[in-house]
Amino acid sequence: MLQSEIKSSFIELGKFLHQFSVDGNVKSSSVLQNDLYFDNFVNLIELSQSHNGWFTPEQVCFSIQAWAKALSYENLTQWLSNYDFSKTETKKVGLVLAGNIPLVGFHDFLSVLISGHDVLIKTSSNDQHLLKFLANYLISVEPKLTSKITFVEGKLEGFDAVIATGSNNTARYFEYYFKDKPSIIRKNRNSVAVLNGKESLEDLVNLGEDIFRYFGLGCRNVSKLFVPKGYNFDNFFKAMYEYRDVIQYEKYANNYDYNKAVFLMSNFQLLDNEFMTIKEDTSYSSPISSVFYEFYEVLEEIQTRLNQDSEQIQCIVSNNLIPNSVSFGQTQQPQLWDYADNVDTLDFLSKI
């Protein structure tokens, strides 16, 4: 199957996804297979929270819109321009997907197919429906994809290479189980923000997007702040107030109550605004509804620290205080070429 055919199928999928947003769904007569799929996808979005309590319609639509923007002719062309798959021999690539945020495994799914390989997919029990629906849409647009996409219910077998995502604990299992195959094994990572106290209120409101999007469940969510010694958190909390409605979601509220109680029983010093806590802590991984922070005196010390801990870090957010950092509010809108763990998935797939 030609790469151009696969690319065209994903462009059509992007057009399909553009119709769905939190502000309302607008059906377009120019979208392929809409009569078969539009209403069913609306229903699936509405049902997603019953499948996974964290997958509210708002969060699902945000993910859908991010992929709608990514799957344009221009983006796909720019992404693929650095690779040559003309001599790639088709292999079967297994995917073991996470389920922490909606469609979290879509980039791997796209990467395997666009590189000319066949994909064997083992979904997470937390996200079983969205990707299957989009795969069916792709197949309806391009029936040749039928033989290239397989969802696996039981044990993943018969693969030539694998991309597996999990926790640090499951990664050890993956490394053993897949030791004889080419693999990418992804572990826990967190994202951080580096502040210097000169950020505008708008910057900090945008930082709240990096913290609260997907309720903080993604590896691209900011879970740790580095702030200068003596930093005043007043503007930070003023900005976070924009996200106060997050406490209306029961699962988030339960986590807030539980984690706050654990901190207080341990006599930890907290700053609290009734829907999030911040706590001074050297760890990168904070629990849901909480953000850790650490003071610094010299910015270069933070740069050195982050370089040393690079395998624990997914994104760094700042106003260009740290090289290659992400702008405030942009962590959950990566480009196609912003690879998880900075591992070039297409390069891996071109060499298996």
N, C-alpha and C positions, 0 to 999 in steps of 0.2 A: 504493500500500500504506500502511495506517495506521501511524503511529508506535507506537500501542498494540500492534499485532500484532508489530512488530519487537521492541519492549521485552519483550513476553511470551516471545518466542523466546529472547532472551538470558537471561531469568530461568530458563527451563528448562535452558539450557546451564549456568548457574551450579549448578543442582541436580545436573546430570550430573557436573560437575567436583568437587563436594563428596565424591564417592565415592572419590577417589584421593588417597592421601597416602603419605609415606615410611614411616609406621607400619603401613601395610596398606590394602588396597582392600576396601571394604565395599559390596556390591551392594544397592541399594534397589529394592524392587518398585514403588515409586511414581514412579520416574524414567522419563520417556518414552523409547521406542526403545532401552531398555537391552539387550534381547536381541540387537539388531543391532550395538550399538556398545561395550558394556562390555568384553568380552573382547578385542576388537580394539584398544581404547585401552590396556589393560594391556600388550598385546604391543608397541604403539608406544612406550610409555614405556620398556620394557626394551630396545628396539632403538635408542633415540635416541642412545646413546653410540656406537653403530657408525656412525651418520650424522654425528655431530659429537662428537669426543672430549671436548669440554668439557661436553656435555649428559649428565651422569650422572643416573641415576634420582632421586637426592636433589634435584639442582638443578631438574630438570624438574617434580618433584612440588611443590617450593616455589612455582614459578611458577603451577602449576595451582591450588594452594590460595589463592594471592593473588587470582587471578581468580575463584575460587569465592566468596570473601568479597565481592569487589567487585560481582559481578553479582546483587545482591539487589534486591528491589522497592524497599526503602527507599533504597538508594544511588543507583539509577538515577533514582528520582523526585526526590530532592534535587538530583542533578546536572542534570537536564533542566529543573528549575523556573525557571531563569534565562534560558531561551531560548524563542523562538517560531518554530517551523518550519511553521506552518500555511499560510503563503504561499510557502514555498520551492519553487522550480521544480527538478525532479529533473535533476541533472547527472551526468556520468560523471567520477568522481574517481580518478585513478591513484595508486597507492601503490608507492613503491620502498622496500622494507623492508631494514633491517639484519638481521644474524643473530648478533650477539655473545652474546645471552642468549636462553633459550627464550621464545618468544611475544613478543618485544620489539616487534613491530609490531601487537599485538592491539588496543591502544588506538586507533590510527588506523583500523583495520578496523571496530571498534565505532562510532567517531565518525561515519564516513562513512555507515554503514547507518542508525544511529539518527537521523541528521539528514535522512533521506529520499532520499539519493543512491544511485547505483549505484557499485560499487567494481570497479576493475581492479587486480589485485594482481600485482606482480612480486616474488617472494620472493627472499631471499638464498640462495645455494647452500649456506650453512651452516645454514639452518633452513627446509627445504622441506616438511616433512611435518606438523608439529603443527597449523599454522593451517589447512591444507587439510582435515585430519581434522575439526577443529571446525566449519569451514564446511559440510562435508557433514552433520554432525550437525544444525546449524541448519536446513539445507534439508529434512532428513527430518522435523523438527518443524514447519516452516512452508514448504511447497513453493513459496509465492509468492516466496520469496527466491532461487529458482533463477535467475531472469533478472536479479537484482541483484548477483550475485557472479560474477566472472570472473577466473580465474588466467591470467596471460600468460606464455608460455614464452620468446618472442622479444622483439622491440622493443616498448616501450610506445607505443601509438598510439590515436587516437580518443578522447582524454580532454579534458575541459573545464577541469580544474584538477588539481593534483598536490601530493602530500606526499612528499618524498624525504628519506631519511636516509642519511648517509654520513660520510666523513672530510672534513677541511678541503680535501684535494685533490679528491675527487670532487664536493664542493659547488660548486667553480668550474665543473666540467663541467655539473652540474645547473643552475646559474644561467644558463649560456649556452643549454643545450638547451631549458630550460623558460621562457625569458625572455618569451615571448609569452602565457603562461598564468598565471592566479592560482596562487600556489604558496607552500608552506612548505618551506624548505630547511634541514635540520638538519645541524649540523657537530659536530666533536669538542667534548665538554664533560667536565669532571671535577668531583668533589665533594670538599669539604674538611671538616675538623673543627677547631674552635677550642677549645683546652683552657686551663684556668687553674691546674691542679695540685690543684684541690679535688674532682675527680671521684672518685666511689666506685669500688671494684673492680668492682661490678656495672655501673656506667656504662661502664667500659673494656672489660669483657667484651662488652657490647652493641655498643660501637664496633667490636669485632672482627667482628661480624656485618656491619656496614656495609663493612668492608674485604674480608672473605673470601667473602661470598655471591657466587655465580657466578664464583668464583676471581678476583674483582676486575675482571671484563671489562666491567661496565656503567658507563654515564656517571653513575649514582647511587652507585657505589662510591666510598668515600673513598680518595683516592690521595695526599692531602697533609694534614699536620698543622701547625697554628700553635700553638706552645707558648711559655710565658713564659721569658725568659732565665734560665738556670740550672735548667731543668726536669729533674727526675730521672725517667728512663725505666724505673726498676725495676718500678713498679706496672703500667706499660703492658705490659712484656714478660711479667709474671706473668699478666696478663689474656689476652694473646695465646696463652699456652700452651694455653688451652682449644681452640684451632683447630689443634693440632699435626698432626692426622691429615691435613691438607690435603696434606702432603708425600707421602702414599701414592699420590696420583694422578700417573701418569707424566708427563702433559703439564705439570702444574704443577711437578713436580720438575725436569723438563728446563729449564723457564724459570728456576727458582730457581738451578740450577747455572750456567746460561749467564750470567744477568744479574749474579750475584755475581762470576763470573770476570771479566766486562768491567769491573765497578767496581774490582776489586782490581788488575787490570792497568793501570788508569788512575790507580792510587794514591789513590783516593778513600777517605776515612775513613768506615767503616761501623759500625753496630751490627747484630749478627746473632744470631739464636737458632736457627739450623740449619733454619729453614723460611721465614723472611722476613728481609729486610734493611731497615733504615731509614737514610736518607742525607740530610744537610743539602743542600738544593737549592731554588732559587727557582722552579723549574718546577712546574706543577700536575699534569702528566701523568707518572706514574711507571710503570716497566715492571711486568709481572706478577711477583708475589712481593716487590715492594719498595714502600715508602711513603716519600715525601719529607717533610721537615719544615723548618720555619723558626722561628727565635726572634723574639719581639716584646718590646718594653718597655712600650708603652702600647696598651691594647685598641682605643682609638679609631683608631689607625693601621691596624689590621687591618680595621676596619669601612670606612675610606676605601679601602683597597686592594681589598677585595672588591667594593665599589661600582664602582670604576673598571674592574675586571676581570670585571664581571657576565656578559659574553658568553662567558666561558670557564668559568663556574661553573654546575653543575646544582643541587646542594644544598649547604647549609651545616649542619653538625651541631654542636650545642653544648647546654649546659645554660642556654639562654636568654641566653648571653653576646652573641649577635648577634640582632637582630630577625628574626623569621620563620624562625628556624633549626628544623631537624628534630631530634627527640629521638634519643638514641643508640639504635641498633638498628632504626630505622624507615625508613631510606632506600629499601629495596627493597619497601616496602609502601605506595606512594602511593595516595591517594584518586583517584577518577575525575576530580576537578576539579584535581588537581595536574598541570598540563600540562608536557610536555617543553619545555625552553627558555623556560618562562613565556609561551608563545604559545598563546592560547586557540583550540584547534582547532575547537570548535563555533561560536565566533563567526566564524571564517574561513569555515566551511562554510555558515553562514547567509547569507553575503553574496556568494557566488560567482555 
